[in-house]
């Protein structure tokens, strides 16, 4: 249930000195490096609590939701582009990666808290229907021509639905989730097998691996991903 603080993912914004152990996320959903346990976000990042007991008290009030679903597991993993909401205070945050690759939060409005972008990591046919496997561990049935590495914009709720899809195509806006340009936003200029050329926000041309490109919009990002 815990990992040594020193060996926690470098993407976690925590002090490396202090108590010997930190909470380990519950299994499932996001990759370890792309997420943090809810307790660390509430206590260490937002400072809304000082102790594990206080975090549990906040969660027991059942006013905290992740992607619109109430969560009371203090070790629940909150990851890339998830929406964390404190409904009693009407505060909403989206999880992003900063330009140092650290898991961070950005405040968003109530209207935007009902949508989320996910990347398609795989797909298969189940009983004649197409099932999409998404980067947050979600599986969703969909009609249409979807490709692995495409992104989908979800309308959140107990049963999420797809509002729109964005392909890894020339001209698409991408957000980088790995490599030395992690956290950057760019526009695809060309694709060569597993590599992508993109224009940075400084109008420079850079290259990245296709696996690091997360499509976030066709002409502009569909969600807030930078301050």
C-alpha positions as CSV (number, residue, x, y, z in Angstrom):
1,X,0.0,0.0,0.0
2,X,3.1,2.3,0.2
3,X,6.3,2.9,-1.6
4,X,9.5,4.5,-0.3
5,X,9.4,8.2,-0.9
6,X,12.8,8.3,-2.5
7,X,11.7,5.8,-5.1
8,X,8.4,7.4,-5.9
9,X,8.0,8.4,-9.6
10,X,10.0,11.6,-10.5
11,X,6.8,13.0,-12.0
12,X,5.3,13.4,-8.5
13,X,5.6,16.8,-6.9
14,X,6.6,15.7,-3.4
15,X,9.4,16.3,-1.0
16,X,12.0,13.6,-1.3
17,X,12.9,14.0,2.4
18,X,10.5,13.5,5.2
19,X,8.5,10.4,6.1
20,X,10.0,7.2,4.8
21,X,6.9,6.1,2.8
22,X,4.2,7.6,0.7
23,X,0.9,6.1,-0.5
24,X,0.9,3.9,-3.5
25,X,-2.0,4.3,-6.0
26,X,-4.7,1.6,-6.1
27,X,-4.3,-0.7,-9.1
28,X,-5.9,0.1,-12.5
29,X,-6.6,3.2,-14.7
30,X,-3.4,5.3,-15.3
31,X,0.2,4.5,-15.6
32,X,2.1,5.1,-12.3
33,X,4.2,7.9,-13.8
34,X,1.2,9.7,-15.2
35,X,-0.9,9.8,-12.0
36,X,-0.8,10.3,-8.3
37,X,-2.9,9.0,-5.4
38,X,-5.8,11.2,-4.4
39,X,-4.4,11.6,-0.9
40,X,-1.1,13.2,-2.2
41,X,-3.1,15.7,-4.4
42,X,-5.4,16.8,-1.6
43,X,-2.8,16.9,1.1
44,X,0.5,17.6,-0.5
45,X,-0.3,19.5,-3.7
46,X,-3.5,21.4,-2.9
47,X,-2.9,21.6,0.9
48,X,-6.5,21.0,1.7
49,X,-5.6,18.6,4.5
50,X,-2.7,18.0,6.8
51,X,-3.1,14.4,7.6
52,X,-4.4,11.1,6.1
53,X,-7.3,11.3,8.6
54,X,-8.3,14.7,7.4
55,X,-8.2,13.5,3.7
56,X,-10.4,10.5,4.6
57,X,-12.9,12.9,6.3
58,X,-13.1,15.0,3.2
59,X,-13.7,11.9,1.0
60,X,-16.3,10.5,3.4
61,X,-18.4,13.6,2.8
62,X,-18.7,12.2,-0.8
63,X,-18.3,15.7,-2.3
64,X,-15.1,14.8,-4.3
65,X,-15.5,13.4,-7.8
66,X,-13.1,12.2,-10.5
67,X,-14.5,12.5,-14.0
68,X,-17.9,13.1,-12.4
69,X,-17.9,9.9,-10.3
70,X,-17.7,10.1,-6.5
71,X,-14.5,8.6,-5.1
72,X,-13.7,7.8,-1.4
73,X,-10.6,5.7,-1.9
74,X,-7.7,7.9,-0.7
75,X,-5.3,5.9,-2.9
76,X,-7.4,6.3,-6.1
77,X,-5.0,7.2,-9.0
78,X,-5.8,10.6,-10.6
79,X,-4.0,10.9,-13.9
80,X,-3.5,12.8,-17.1
81,X,-6.5,15.0,-18.2
82,X,-8.7,13.6,-15.3
83,X,-11.1,16.2,-13.8
84,X,-11.0,16.5,-10.0
85,X,-14.0,18.3,-8.6
86,X,-14.8,19.5,-5.1
87,X,-18.5,19.9,-5.5
88,X,-19.2,21.6,-2.1
89,X,-16.9,24.5,-3.0
90,X,-17.6,24.3,-6.8
91,X,-13.8,23.9,-7.6
92,X,-12.6,22.0,-10.6
93,X,-9.1,21.0,-11.6
94,X,-7.6,19.2,-14.6
95,X,-4.5,17.0,-14.3
96,X,-1.7,18.0,-16.7
97,X,2.0,17.5,-17.1
98,X,4.2,20.6,-16.8
99,X,7.3,21.2,-19.0
100,X,9.4,19.3,-16.4
101,X,7.2,16.3,-16.7
102,X,5.6,16.7,-13.3
103,X,2.0,15.8,-12.6
104,X,0.3,19.2,-12.0
105,X,-3.2,20.7,-11.7
106,X,-4.8,23.5,-13.5
107,X,-8.1,25.2,-12.4
108,X,-10.9,25.0,-14.9
109,X,-14.5,26.2,-15.0
110,X,-17.6,24.2,-14.2
111,X,-18.7,24.0,-17.8
112,X,-15.4,22.4,-18.9
113,X,-15.5,19.9,-16.0
114,X,-18.0,17.8,-17.8
115,X,-15.6,16.9,-20.7
116,X,-12.3,15.0,-21.0
117,X,-9.9,13.9,-23.7
118,X,-8.7,10.3,-23.9
119,X,-6.2,8.6,-26.2
120,X,-7.1,5.3,-27.8
121,X,-4.5,2.7,-26.8
122,X,-6.1,-0.3,-28.5
123,X,-9.4,-1.6,-29.9
124,X,-11.1,-4.9,-30.5
125,X,-14.3,-6.4,-31.7
126,X,-16.6,-7.7,-28.9
127,X,-19.8,-9.4,-29.9
128,X,-19.7,-7.6,-33.2
129,X,-19.2,-4.2,-31.7
130,X,-16.0,-2.0,-31.6
131,X,-14.6,-1.6,-28.1
132,X,-12.0,1.2,-27.6
133,X,-9.4,0.9,-24.9
134,X,-8.5,4.3,-23.6
135,X,-5.4,5.6,-21.8
136,X,-7.2,6.0,-18.4
137,X,-8.2,2.3,-18.3
138,X,-11.7,3.0,-19.6
139,X,-13.3,0.7,-22.2
140,X,-16.1,2.1,-24.3
141,X,-18.1,0.9,-27.2
142,X,-18.2,3.1,-30.3
143,X,-19.5,3.3,-33.8
144,X,-17.2,4.8,-36.4
145,X,-13.7,4.5,-37.9
146,X,-11.4,5.0,-35.0
147,X,-7.6,4.3,-35.1
148,X,-5.2,3.5,-32.3
149,X,-3.4,6.7,-31.2
150,X,-6.5,8.8,-32.1
151,X,-8.1,10.8,-29.3
152,X,-11.7,11.1,-28.3
153,X,-13.5,13.9,-26.5
154,X,-15.8,12.4,-23.8
155,X,-18.9,13.7,-22.2
156,X,-18.4,12.6,-18.6
157,X,-20.8,10.9,-16.4
158,X,-21.7,7.4,-15.0
159,X,-21.7,6.3,-18.7
160,X,-19.3,8.4,-20.7
161,X,-20.1,9.1,-24.4
162,X,-18.0,10.2,-27.3
163,X,-18.6,13.7,-28.6
164,X,-15.8,14.0,-31.1
165,X,-12.6,12.3,-32.3
166,X,-9.3,13.8,-33.3
167,X,-6.7,11.9,-35.4
168,X,-2.9,12.1,-35.4
169,X,-3.0,13.9,-38.8
170,X,-1.1,16.8,-40.4
171,X,-2.4,20.1,-38.9
172,X,-3.7,18.6,-35.7
173,X,-2.7,20.1,-32.3
174,X,-0.8,17.7,-30.1
175,X,0.3,17.7,-26.5
176,X,3.5,15.8,-25.7
177,X,3.4,13.2,-22.9
178,X,7.0,12.1,-23.0
179,X,10.5,12.8,-24.3
180,X,12.6,16.0,-23.8
181,X,9.7,18.2,-25.0
182,X,7.2,16.8,-22.5
183,X,4.3,19.2,-21.7
184,X,4.7,21.1,-24.9
185,X,1.9,21.9,-27.3
186,X,2.5,21.8,-31.1
187,X,1.0,21.5,-34.5
188,X,1.8,18.4,-36.7
189,X,3.8,19.3,-39.8
190,X,4.5,15.8,-41.0
191,X,4.5,12.1,-40.0
192,X,7.2,9.6,-41.0
193,X,6.4,6.1,-39.6
194,X,6.9,6.4,-35.8
195,X,8.2,10.0,-35.8
196,X,6.3,13.3,-36.0
197,X,7.6,16.8,-37.0
198,X,5.7,19.5,-35.3
199,X,5.7,23.3,-35.0
200,X,6.3,24.6,-31.5
201,X,4.5,27.6,-29.9
202,X,7.8,29.5,-30.8
203,X,7.3,28.6,-34.5
204,X,10.3,26.3,-34.5
205,X,10.2,22.8,-36.0
206,X,10.9,19.9,-33.6
207,X,10.7,16.1,-33.8
208,X,9.2,13.6,-31.4
209,X,8.1,10.0,-31.3
210,X,4.6,9.3,-32.4
211,X,3.9,7.5,-29.1
212,X,4.4,10.8,-27.2
213,X,1.9,12.7,-29.3
214,X,-1.6,13.1,-27.7
215,X,-4.0,14.8,-30.2
216,X,-5.9,17.5,-28.3
217,X,-7.6,19.4,-31.2
218,X,-8.0,19.8,-34.9
219,X,-7.2,23.6,-34.9
220,X,-6.9,24.4,-31.2
221,X,-7.0,22.4,-27.9
222,X,-10.5,21.3,-27.0
223,X,-9.7,21.5,-23.3
224,X,-7.6,23.8,-21.1
225,X,-4.1,22.3,-20.8
226,X,-2.0,25.3,-20.0
227,X,-2.3,28.4,-17.8
